Amino acid sequence: MISKEIEEKIQHRLNEAEKEHGVRVLYAVESGSRAWGFASPNSDYDVRFIYAHPKDWYVAVNLEEKRDVIEYPIVDEIDISGWDVRKALRLFKKSNPSFVEWLQSPIVYRDDNLFAKSARSILDSDYSYAKGIYHYRSMAKTNYRGYLRKEMVPLKKYFYVLRPLLSILWLEKKQTPAPIEFHRLREMVKNNQALDEAITDLLQQKKKALEKEIAPAIPAINKFIVNELDRLEGFGEPTENKIEGYDSLNQLFHQVLSESRC
């Protein structure tokens, strides 16, 4: 639940970004642990947004050299950054997991009722499950090797490994984009009693612990992680894109620009 005070601060920051950069925010969401469903007492608010410039900004010889992100330092625990709509759609073609998760965030700060709605309408048909699995596997592998092979580990990093691995199980079983909410993802292992109980204990610790708190490694969870990473080791990066050409993405891009009055 986002307090009214924080909501007002976020809306103010989005308005200021629009004025400073001459853009229009199309869609803004919470993307971190608050959207996942297990924020710590001092968790940041991870606000991510998609924005569009006026149409003429994109008609330029040096378009590829123009900056396509907006980033700000963390202030008052609000971490806010955004992608240009063209960048977002190019990453959508690659089935980028961050973008796909933003489209499904349960906490939406701003929505122009065009961009996200239209992107979701082509998500099921155009999302590449193979690319999703590859991205999630890489994410899990990197975080496990970097943080969870010690006796004492940062608790929050477990979720940076569990979420992608559970997302892979979701993709394999349901053949639909994985949800962002952790309570839905953990349905994939509900029949593994030892693991399910360990995750329940971990969630209770995480909600009480500070962001960088460390604790002893959890054997049941580590065993699951190692087994899944071993199972997925031979999964190579897919080369094909599910979206053939750019027709559907160009259509959405043109729709956004026709509405863009910054």
C-alpha positions as CSV (number, residue, x, y, z in Angstrom):
1,M,0.0,0.0,0.0
2,I,1.4,3.4,-1.0
3,S,0.7,6.2,1.4
4,K,-1.0,9.4,0.1
5,E,2.1,11.4,1.0
6,I,4.4,9.2,-1.0
7,E,1.9,9.0,-3.9
8,E,1.9,12.9,-4.0
9,K,5.7,13.0,-4.0
10,I,5.9,10.5,-6.9
11,Q,3.3,12.4,-8.9
12,H,5.2,15.6,-8.3
13,R,8.5,14.0,-9.4
14,L,6.8,12.7,-12.6
15,N,5.4,16.2,-13.3
16,E,8.9,17.7,-12.8
17,A,10.4,15.2,-15.2
18,E,7.9,16.1,-17.9
19,K,8.7,19.8,-17.5
20,E,12.5,19.4,-17.3
21,H,12.8,17.1,-20.4
22,G,9.8,18.2,-22.5
23,V,8.2,14.8,-22.5
24,R,4.9,13.1,-21.6
25,V,4.8,10.2,-19.2
26,L,2.7,7.5,-20.7
27,Y,2.9,4.9,-18.0
28,A,4.5,4.8,-14.5
29,V,4.6,1.9,-12.1
30,E,6.2,0.4,-9.0
31,S,8.7,-2.2,-10.0
32,G,10.6,-3.4,-6.9
33,S,9.9,-5.3,-3.8
34,R,6.7,-3.3,-3.0
35,A,5.2,-4.5,-6.3
36,W,6.6,-8.0,-5.6
37,G,4.8,-8.1,-2.3
38,F,7.6,-8.3,0.3
39,A,9.0,-4.8,1.0
40,S,11.4,-4.3,3.9
41,P,10.7,-1.5,6.4
42,N,13.2,0.7,4.6
43,S,12.7,-0.4,1.0
44,D,13.0,2.2,-1.6
45,Y,10.1,3.1,-3.9
46,D,11.3,1.8,-7.3
47,V,9.3,4.0,-9.8
48,R,9.8,3.2,-13.5
49,F,8.1,5.0,-16.3
50,I,7.8,5.1,-20.1
51,Y,7.7,8.6,-21.8
52,A,7.4,10.1,-25.2
53,H,8.9,13.2,-26.8
54,P,7.0,15.3,-29.3
55,K,7.0,13.7,-32.8
56,D,9.7,16.0,-34.3
57,W,12.3,14.8,-31.7
58,Y,12.4,11.5,-33.4
59,V,12.9,12.9,-36.9
60,A,16.6,13.6,-36.6
61,V,19.8,12.5,-38.3
62,N,21.4,11.9,-34.8
63,L,18.5,10.0,-33.3
64,E,20.6,7.1,-32.3
65,E,23.0,9.5,-30.4
66,K,20.2,11.0,-28.4
67,R,19.7,10.0,-24.8
68,D,16.8,7.6,-24.4
69,V,16.6,7.3,-20.6
70,I,15.8,9.7,-17.7
71,E,17.5,9.0,-14.4
72,Y,17.5,10.7,-11.0
73,P,19.4,10.1,-7.8
74,I,17.4,8.6,-4.9
75,V,15.6,11.2,-2.9
76,D,13.4,10.5,0.1
77,E,13.7,6.8,-0.7
78,I,12.2,7.3,-4.1
79,D,14.2,5.8,-6.9
80,I,12.8,7.0,-10.2
81,S,13.9,6.5,-13.8
82,G,12.3,6.1,-17.2
83,W,12.8,4.8,-20.8
84,D,11.9,6.6,-24.0
85,V,9.0,4.8,-25.7
86,R,11.1,3.9,-28.7
87,K,13.7,2.2,-26.4
88,A,10.9,0.4,-24.6
89,L,9.4,-1.0,-27.8
90,R,12.7,-2.1,-29.1
91,L,13.3,-4.0,-25.9
92,F,9.7,-5.4,-26.1
93,K,10.7,-7.0,-29.4
94,K,13.5,-8.8,-27.5
95,S,11.0,-9.9,-24.7
96,N,12.9,-7.9,-22.1
97,P,11.7,-9.2,-18.7
98,S,11.8,-5.8,-17.0
99,F,9.5,-4.2,-19.5
100,V,7.1,-7.2,-19.4
101,E,7.0,-7.0,-15.6
102,W,6.3,-3.3,-15.7
103,L,3.2,-4.0,-17.8
104,Q,1.9,-6.3,-15.1
105,S,2.7,-4.3,-12.0
106,P,-0.1,-4.1,-9.5
107,I,0.9,-0.6,-8.5
108,V,0.3,1.9,-11.2
109,Y,1.1,5.6,-10.7
110,R,0.1,6.9,-14.1
111,D,-1.5,5.4,-17.2
112,D,-2.5,7.2,-20.4
113,N,-4.9,4.4,-21.2
114,L,-3.2,3.8,-24.6
115,F,0.4,2.7,-24.4
116,A,0.3,-0.1,-21.7
117,K,-3.2,-1.3,-22.8
118,S,-2.0,-1.7,-26.4
119,A,1.3,-3.3,-25.4
120,R,-0.6,-5.8,-23.2
121,S,-2.9,-6.7,-26.1
122,I,0.0,-8.1,-28.1
123,L,1.9,-9.5,-25.1
124,D,0.5,-13.0,-25.1
125,S,0.9,-13.5,-28.9
126,D,4.3,-11.8,-29.3
127,Y,6.2,-12.6,-26.1
128,S,9.0,-15.1,-26.6
129,Y,9.0,-17.7,-23.8
130,A,12.4,-19.0,-24.9
131,K,13.9,-15.5,-24.6
132,G,12.2,-15.0,-21.3
133,I,13.6,-18.2,-19.9
134,Y,17.1,-17.3,-21.1
135,H,16.9,-13.8,-19.5
136,Y,15.6,-15.2,-16.2
137,R,18.2,-17.9,-16.1
138,S,21.0,-15.4,-16.6
139,M,19.6,-13.2,-13.8
140,A,19.3,-16.0,-11.4
141,K,22.8,-17.4,-12.2
142,T,24.5,-14.0,-11.8
143,N,22.9,-13.2,-8.4
144,Y,23.4,-16.7,-7.0
145,R,27.1,-16.8,-7.9
146,G,27.6,-13.2,-6.8
147,Y,25.9,-13.4,-3.4
148,L,24.5,-16.7,-2.2
149,R,27.5,-19.1,-2.1
150,K,28.7,-18.0,1.3
151,E,27.8,-19.0,4.9
152,M,26.3,-15.5,5.5
153,V,24.2,-14.0,2.7
154,P,22.1,-10.9,2.1
155,L,18.5,-12.0,2.5
156,K,17.1,-9.8,-0.3
157,K,19.3,-11.5,-2.8
158,Y,17.4,-14.7,-2.4
159,F,14.5,-13.1,-4.1
160,Y,16.7,-12.0,-7.0
161,V,17.3,-15.6,-7.6
162,L,14.0,-17.2,-6.6
163,R,11.9,-14.8,-8.6
164,P,13.5,-15.5,-11.9
165,L,13.7,-19.3,-11.3
166,L,10.0,-19.4,-10.4
167,S,9.2,-17.3,-13.4
168,I,10.9,-19.9,-15.6
169,L,8.8,-22.6,-14.0
170,W,5.7,-20.5,-14.7
171,L,6.7,-20.0,-18.4
172,E,7.4,-23.7,-18.9
173,K,4.1,-24.8,-17.3
174,K,1.6,-22.0,-18.2
175,Q,3.1,-20.6,-21.5
176,T,2.0,-17.1,-20.4
177,P,4.2,-14.2,-19.2
178,A,5.2,-14.7,-15.6
179,P,3.4,-12.3,-13.1
180,I,5.4,-9.9,-11.0
181,E,3.7,-10.8,-7.6
182,F,5.8,-13.3,-5.7
183,H,2.8,-15.0,-4.0
184,R,1.6,-16.1,-7.4
185,L,5.0,-17.3,-8.6
186,R,5.5,-19.5,-5.5
187,E,2.5,-21.5,-6.6
188,M,5.0,-23.3,-8.8
189,V,6.6,-25.0,-5.9
190,K,3.7,-25.4,-3.5
191,N,4.0,-29.2,-3.5
192,N,7.6,-29.0,-2.3
193,Q,6.9,-28.7,1.4
194,A,10.4,-28.2,2.7
195,L,11.0,-25.4,0.1
196,D,7.6,-23.8,0.6
197,E,8.2,-23.7,4.4
198,A,11.7,-22.2,3.9
199,I,10.2,-19.5,1.6
200,T,7.6,-18.7,4.1
201,D,10.2,-18.2,6.8
202,L,12.3,-16.1,4.4
203,L,9.4,-13.8,3.6
204,Q,8.8,-13.2,7.3
205,Q,12.4,-12.4,7.9
206,K,12.5,-10.1,4.8
207,K,9.5,-8.0,5.9
208,K,11.1,-7.3,9.2
209,A,14.8,-7.0,8.1
210,L,16.5,-3.9,6.8
211,E,17.5,-3.8,3.1
212,K,21.2,-4.9,3.5
213,E,20.7,-7.3,6.4
214,I,22.6,-10.6,6.2
215,A,21.8,-14.0,7.7
216,P,22.9,-17.6,7.5
217,A,22.3,-19.3,4.1
218,I,19.2,-21.4,3.8
219,P,20.0,-25.0,2.8
220,A,16.5,-25.9,1.4
221,I,16.5,-22.8,-0.8
222,N,20.1,-23.2,-1.9
223,K,19.4,-26.8,-2.9
224,F,16.5,-25.8,-5.1
225,I,18.5,-23.0,-6.7
226,V,21.5,-25.3,-7.5
227,N,19.2,-28.0,-8.9
228,E,17.3,-25.6,-11.1
229,L,20.5,-23.9,-12.4
230,D,22.0,-27.3,-13.2
231,R,18.8,-28.3,-15.1
232,L,18.9,-25.1,-17.1
233,E,22.6,-25.0,-17.8
234,G,22.3,-26.2,-21.4
235,F,19.7,-23.6,-22.3
236,G,21.3,-21.3,-24.9
237,E,20.3,-17.9,-26.0
238,P,17.5,-18.0,-28.6
239,T,18.2,-16.1,-31.8
240,E,14.7,-15.7,-33.1
241,N,12.2,-13.0,-32.1
242,K,8.6,-13.9,-31.6
243,I,7.6,-10.6,-33.0
244,E,8.1,-10.9,-36.8
245,G,9.1,-7.5,-38.2
246,Y,8.1,-4.2,-36.5
247,D,4.6,-3.7,-37.8
248,S,2.7,-4.0,-34.5
249,L,5.3,-2.1,-32.6
250,N,5.5,0.7,-35.3
251,Q,1.7,1.0,-35.2
252,L,1.8,1.5,-31.4
253,F,4.7,3.9,-31.7
254,H,2.7,6.0,-34.2
255,Q,-0.4,5.9,-32.1
256,V,1.6,7.3,-29.1
257,L,3.3,10.0,-31.2
258,S,-0.1,11.1,-32.6
259,E,-1.3,11.7,-29.0
260,S,2.0,13.3,-27.8
261,R,1.4,16.9,-27.0
262,C,4.2,17.8,-24.6
